[in-house]
Amino acid sequence: MSVSSIDVDQHSFQRDVLDESRARPVVVDFWAPWCGPCRVLKPVLEKLAAEYGGRFLLAKVNSDENPELSSRYAVRSIPSVKLFVDGAVTDEFMGALPESSVREFIDRLLPTPAELLRRQAMEAIAAGQPDEGRRMLHEALSADPRNDITRIDLCEVLLQAGQHDEARAMLGAVSRLATHDPAVTRRVAALRLSLSAASGPDDATLQARLASDASDHDARLMLARRLISEGRHEEGLDQLIELVRRDRRFGDDAGRREMLQTFDLLGSGNPLVSRYRRLLAATLN
């Protein structure tokens, strides 16, 4: 079991707080012996640190003996509690809060058991154990059905295993709220494109169909999806803009919708996005 509570000073702060916070959350308690509220809060923090068994580290800093640390982190009144993650302060509170409020603060900073299981699943997959990882992801999703990141992870694993129908069902269950995060939006867009391309003919067949009939819009759309799913974004966007030019209404505006989905995939900073947005606007107008 990891150490749960230590005393820290200016000499050990880099190692015991900043460096350690890259491995697990570190809660720093700035206190002083003369401070009455500090004597109330300190045992509450120590009790919770022990109870949580090292899932976070409690680092206690005597602010009288370490004024440079107090100055560096703008400690103006004590007790002052600051949460460090990845070397930076990410949350804090001041004063002697009741145990229930401190526990709520701690619970917000710690990953849930379902999230820990999700991380373990991804480690198993990275280690070449996809079946075990897939099993663990299903278990994590059962424990927390609202976790759309787990759902997307599982969709990617199912897609790689060729289980396209299950992957489509999993992707269809992703909450719209989750896609407010640009990183999630890009992952969802990539999965949709990959699933669309997975069931169609190969590149050569689609190219041959277009060579014999340039108005084969189905072939053009499937080719665009396949090219984009293979990372050939510019070629795929060329096919989509051509589809929009030839028949804006095909597939309920499929060309334009697929272009917008590809923009989500690439992200707003990609130069292809600004270029093809202009082309799309010019074509539509």
C-alpha positions as a Python dict, from the first residue, in 0.01 Angstrom:
ca = {
    (1, 'M'): (0, 0, 0),
    (2, 'S'): (130, 350, -84),
    (3, 'V'): (222, 598, 188),
    (4, 'S'): (-85, 813, 255),
    (5, 'S'): (44, 1109, 458),
    (6, 'I'): (381, 1285, 495),
    (7, 'D'): (534, 1610, 618),
    (8, 'V'): (689, 1821, 341),
    (9, 'D'): (922, 2123, 341),
    (10, 'Q'): (1077, 2344, 76),
    (11, 'H'): (1355, 2092, 10),
    (12, 'S'): (1126, 1791, -48),
    (13, 'F'): (838, 1976, -214),
    (14, 'Q'): (958, 1914, -571),
    (15, 'R'): (993, 1540, -516),
    (16, 'D'): (708, 1470, -277),
    (17, 'V'): (446, 1703, -424),
    (18, 'L'): (520, 1815, -778),
    (19, 'D'): (680, 1492, -901),
    (20, 'E'): (447, 1266, -705),
    (21, 'S'): (140, 1448, -842),
    (22, 'R'): (222, 1306, -1186),
    (23, 'A'): (153, 958, -1048),
    (24, 'R'): (-141, 1029, -814),
    (25, 'P'): (-324, 1336, -676),
    (26, 'V'): (-147, 1519, -392),
    (27, 'V'): (-346, 1719, -137),
    (28, 'V'): (-126, 1982, 31),
    (29, 'D'): (-235, 2113, 372),
    (30, 'F'): (-73, 2446, 463),
    (31, 'W'): (-101, 2475, 844),
    (32, 'A'): (70, 2623, 1151),
    (33, 'P'): (94, 2505, 1514),
    (34, 'W'): (-76, 2817, 1652),
    (35, 'C'): (-378, 2787, 1417),
    (36, 'G'): (-690, 2652, 1591),
    (37, 'P'): (-884, 2561, 1272),
    (38, 'C'): (-571, 2383, 1146),
    (39, 'R'): (-582, 2155, 1449),
    (40, 'V'): (-944, 2074, 1363),
    (41, 'L'): (-886, 2006, 991),
    (42, 'K'): (-555, 1820, 1010),
    (43, 'P'): (-688, 1500, 1176),
    (44, 'V'): (-981, 1493, 931),
    (45, 'L'): (-741, 1501, 637),
    (46, 'E'): (-517, 1238, 797),
    (47, 'K'): (-815, 1011, 865),
    (48, 'L'): (-935, 1034, 504),
    (49, 'A'): (-585, 983, 364),
    (50, 'A'): (-554, 660, 564),
    (51, 'E'): (-906, 551, 474),
    (52, 'Y'): (-844, 595, 101),
    (53, 'G'): (-534, 378, 128),
    (54, 'G'): (-285, 582, -71),
    (55, 'R'): (-512, 669, -363),
    (56, 'F'): (-402, 1025, -292),
    (57, 'L'): (-111, 1162, -89),
    (58, 'L'): (-162, 1411, 194),
    (59, 'A'): (139, 1645, 212),
    (60, 'K'): (149, 1866, 524),
    (61, 'V'): (341, 2195, 505),
    (62, 'N'): (414, 2402, 815),
    (63, 'S'): (365, 2748, 669),
    (64, 'D'): (563, 2918, 948),
    (65, 'E'): (869, 2710, 868),
    (66, 'N'): (824, 2731, 489),
    (67, 'P'): (721, 3091, 410),
    (68, 'E'): (863, 3068, 57),
    (69, 'L'): (621, 2788, -28),
    (70, 'S'): (331, 2981, 122),
    (71, 'S'): (429, 3285, -85),
    (72, 'R'): (478, 3085, -404),
    (73, 'Y'): (128, 2935, -379),
    (74, 'A'): (-45, 3253, -256),
    (75, 'V'): (-142, 3114, 85),
    (76, 'R'): (-304, 3414, 255),
    (77, 'S'): (-494, 3237, 527),
    (78, 'I'): (-469, 2897, 693),
    (79, 'P'): (-565, 2623, 687),
    (80, 'S'): (-530, 2631, 310),
    (81, 'V'): (-567, 2306, 115),
    (82, 'K'): (-451, 2279, -246),
    (83, 'L'): (-485, 1987, -485),
    (84, 'F'): (-192, 1915, -717),
    (85, 'V'): (-226, 1707, -1033),
    (86, 'D'): (53, 1681, -1293),
    (87, 'G'): (261, 1940, -1110),
    (88, 'A'): (-4, 2213, -1092),
    (89, 'V'): (-277, 2330, -856),
    (90, 'T'): (-614, 2221, -993),
    (91, 'D'): (-848, 2284, -697),
    (92, 'E'): (-838, 2422, -343),
    (93, 'F'): (-1033, 2529, -36),
    (94, 'M'): (-967, 2734, 277),
    (95, 'G'): (-1083, 2689, 634),
    (96, 'A'): (-1177, 2393, 849),
    (97, 'L'): (-1455, 2232, 648),
    (98, 'P'): (-1661, 1951, 803),
    (99, 'E'): (-1558, 1595, 721),
    (100, 'S'): (-1847, 1548, 478),
    (101, 'S'): (-1735, 1847, 272),
    (102, 'V'): (-1372, 1739, 276),
    (103, 'R'): (-1477, 1390, 169),
    (104, 'E'): (-1675, 1540, -120),
    (105, 'F'): (-1366, 1739, -223),
    (106, 'I'): (-1155, 1421, -216),
    (107, 'D'): (-1412, 1217, -408),
    (108, 'R'): (-1416, 1474, -687),
    (109, 'L'): (-1044, 1438, -743),
    (110, 'L'): (-1025, 1057, -745),
    (111, 'P'): (-1113, 832, -1038),
    (112, 'T'): (-1410, 604, -976),
    (113, 'P'): (-1362, 226, -959),
    (114, 'A'): (-1519, 205, -1307),
    (115, 'E'): (-1268, 458, -1441),
    (116, 'L'): (-979, 266, -1286),
    (117, 'L'): (-1109, -51, -1453),
    (118, 'R'): (-1130, 133, -1786),
    (119, 'R'): (-767, 239, -1755),
    (120, 'Q'): (-662, -116, -1669),
    (121, 'A'): (-852, -240, -1973),
    (122, 'M'): (-666, -1, -2203),
    (123, 'E'): (-335, -112, -2050),
    (124, 'A'): (-429, -475, -2122),
    (125, 'I'): (-514, -388, -2484),
    (126, 'A'): (-185, -200, -2524),
    (127, 'A'): (-6, -506, -2384),
    (128, 'G'): (-156, -728, -2657),
    (129, 'Q'): (-451, -869, -2460),
    (130, 'P'): (-753, -739, -2655),
    (131, 'D'): (-996, -1007, -2534),
    (132, 'E'): (-917, -934, -2169),
    (133, 'G'): (-934, -561, -2235),
    (134, 'R'): (-1270, -596, -2408),
    (135, 'R'): (-1406, -798, -2114),
    (136, 'M'): (-1287, -533, -1867),
    (137, 'L'): (-1438, -251, -2073),
    (138, 'H'): (-1776, -427, -2072),
    (139, 'E'): (-1744, -462, -1695),
    (140, 'A'): (-1649, -94, -1654),
    (141, 'L'): (-1945, 14, -1867),
    (142, 'S'): (-2182, -201, -1661),
    (143, 'A'): (-2047, -33, -1347),
    (144, 'D'): (-2090, 315, -1493),
    (145, 'P'): (-2325, 318, -1796),
    (146, 'R'): (-2294, 698, -1825),
    (147, 'N'): (-1923, 690, -1904),
    (148, 'D'): (-1913, 768, -2275),
    (149, 'I'): (-1532, 750, -2287),
    (150, 'T'): (-1557, 382, -2190),
    (151, 'R'): (-1824, 336, -2456),
    (152, 'I'): (-1601, 493, -2723),
    (153, 'D'): (-1300, 286, -2612),
    (154, 'L'): (-1511, -27, -2641),
    (155, 'C'): (-1640, 76, -2983),
    (156, 'E'): (-1281, 112, -3108),
    (157, 'V'): (-1188, -232, -2973),
    (158, 'L'): (-1496, -392, -3128),
    (159, 'L'): (-1418, -228, -3462),
    (160, 'Q'): (-1062, -360, -3455),
    (161, 'A'): (-1200, -707, -3381),
    (162, 'G'): (-1431, -686, -3684),
    (163, 'Q'): (-1747, -680, -3472),
    (164, 'H'): (-1904, -400, -3673),
    (165, 'D'): (-2267, -441, -3569),
    (166, 'E'): (-2177, -431, -3199),
    (167, 'A'): (-1950, -134, -3261),
    (168, 'R'): (-2230, 56, -3439),
    (169, 'A'): (-2470, -12, -3153),
    (170, 'M'): (-2211, 106, -2901),
    (171, 'L'): (-2139, 422, -3098),
    (172, 'G'): (-2509, 495, -3134),
    (173, 'A'): (-2545, 499, -2755),
    (174, 'V'): (-2289, 779, -2706),
    (175, 'S'): (-2455, 1081, -2547),
    (176, 'R'): (-2483, 1399, -2749),
    (177, 'L'): (-2350, 1587, -2447),
    (178, 'A'): (-2023, 1394, -2471),
    (179, 'T'): (-1959, 1533, -2818),
    (180, 'H'): (-1935, 1886, -2678),
    (181, 'D'): (-1574, 1792, -2604),
    (182, 'P'): (-1372, 1845, -2928),
    (183, 'A'): (-1148, 1545, -2856),
    (184, 'V'): (-1454, 1321, -2816),
    (185, 'T'): (-1607, 1468, -3131),
    (186, 'R'): (-1297, 1372, -3332),
    (187, 'R'): (-1299, 1016, -3198),
    (188, 'V'): (-1668, 975, -3275),
    (189, 'A'): (-1621, 1115, -3627),
    (190, 'A'): (-1331, 876, -3692),
    (191, 'L'): (-1536, 579, -3573),
    (192, 'R'): (-1835, 672, -3788),
    (193, 'L'): (-1615, 699, -4094),
    (194, 'S'): (-1438, 371, -4021),
    (195, 'L'): (-1768, 190, -3970),
    (196, 'S'): (-1910, 338, -4289),
    (197, 'A'): (-1605, 230, -4487),
    (198, 'A'): (-1574, -115, -4331),
    (199, 'S'): (-1874, -269, -4504),
    (200, 'G'): (-1822, -128, -4853),
    (201, 'P'): (-1627, -251, -5158),
    (202, 'D'): (-1252, -195, -5180),
    (203, 'D'): (-1087, 111, -5338),
    (204, 'A'): (-1018, -53, -5671),
    (205, 'T'): (-1378, -164, -5718),
    (206, 'L'): (-1510, 182, -5633),
    (207, 'Q'): (-1260, 354, -5862),
    (208, 'A'): (-1362, 122, -6145),
    (209, 'R'): (-1729, 202, -6090),
    (210, 'L'): (-1659, 575, -6108),
    (211, 'A'): (-1444, 533, -6419),
    (212, 'S'): (-1734, 370, -6597),
    (213, 'D'): (-2000, 605, -6457),
    (214, 'A'): (-1901, 938, -6300),
    (215, 'S'): (-2261, 979, -6182),
    (216, 'D'): (-2240, 673, -5957),
    (217, 'H'): (-2291, 881, -5642),
    (218, 'D'): (-2308, 578, -5416),
    (219, 'A'): (-1961, 471, -5529),
    (220, 'R'): (-1823, 824, -5485),
    (221, 'L'): (-1958, 851, -5132),
    (222, 'M'): (-1824, 509, -5032),
    (223, 'L'): (-1486, 589, -5186),
    (224, 'A'): (-1469, 920, -4997),
    (225, 'R'): (-1544, 745, -4668),
    (226, 'R'): (-1284, 479, -4733),
    (227, 'L'): (-1015, 733, -4828),
    (228, 'I'): (-1081, 942, -4519),
    (229, 'S'): (-1083, 637, -4291),
    (230, 'E'): (-741, 546, -4436),
    (231, 'G'): (-607, 891, -4350),
    (232, 'R'): (-617, 1016, -4711),
    (233, 'H'): (-823, 1316, -4606),
    (234, 'E'): (-759, 1549, -4897),
    (235, 'E'): (-846, 1283, -5155),
    (236, 'G'): (-1162, 1197, -4965),
    (237, 'L'): (-1268, 1560, -4935),
    (238, 'D'): (-1212, 1605, -5309),
    (239, 'Q'): (-1459, 1325, -5373),
    (240, 'L'): (-1711, 1477, -5132),
    (241, 'I'): (-1694, 1825, -5282),
    (242, 'E'): (-1740, 1669, -5626),
    (243, 'L'): (-2045, 1485, -5497),
    (244, 'V'): (-2193, 1810, -5365),
    (245, 'R'): (-2127, 1977, -5700),
    (246, 'R'): (-2293, 1696, -5896),
    (247, 'D'): (-2597, 1638, -5675),
    (248, 'R'): (-2645, 1840, -5360),
    (249, 'R'): (-2957, 1644, -5264),
    (250, 'F'): (-2809, 1296, -5301),
    (251, 'G'): (-2854, 1085, -4990),
    (252, 'D'): (-3030, 1364, -4803),
    (253, 'D'): (-2734, 1601, -4848),
    (254, 'A'): (-2484, 1322, -4772),
    (255, 'G'): (-2187, 1496, -4934),
    (256, 'R'): (-2215, 1808, -4721),
    (257, 'R'): (-2288, 1612, -4403),
    (258, 'E'): (-1986, 1386, -4458),
    (259, 'M'): (-1768, 1692, -4514),
    (260, 'L'): (-1882, 1845, -4185),
    (261, 'Q'): (-1814, 1517, -4010),
    (262, 'T'): (-1465, 1511, -4159),
    (263, 'F'): (-1406, 1867, -4037),
    (264, 'D'): (-1491, 1744, -3686),
    (265, 'L'): (-1243, 1462, -3731),
    (266, 'L'): (-961, 1689, -3845),
    (267, 'G'): (-1021, 1970, -3596),
    (268, 'S'): (-1062, 2341, -3665),
    (269, 'G'): (-686, 2405, -3667),
    (270, 'N'): (-620, 2179, -3965),
    (271, 'P'): (-552, 2383, -4282),
    (272, 'L'): (-760, 2139, -4489),
    (273, 'V'): (-1066, 2237, -4286),
    (274, 'S'): (-1048, 2609, -4365),
    (275, 'R'): (-969, 2536, -4730),
    (276, 'Y'): (-1258, 2295, -4783),
    (277, 'R'): (-1501, 2506, -4581),
    (278, 'R'): (-1441, 2782, -4835),
    (279, 'L'): (-1485, 2539, -5123),
    (280, 'L'): (-1805, 2405, -4972),
    (281, 'A'): (-1946, 2754, -4916),
    (282, 'A'): (-1862, 2853, -5274),
    (283, 'T'): (-2023, 2537, -5409),
    (284, 'L'): (-2341, 2579, -5208),
    (285, 'N'): (-2376, 2946, -5296),
}
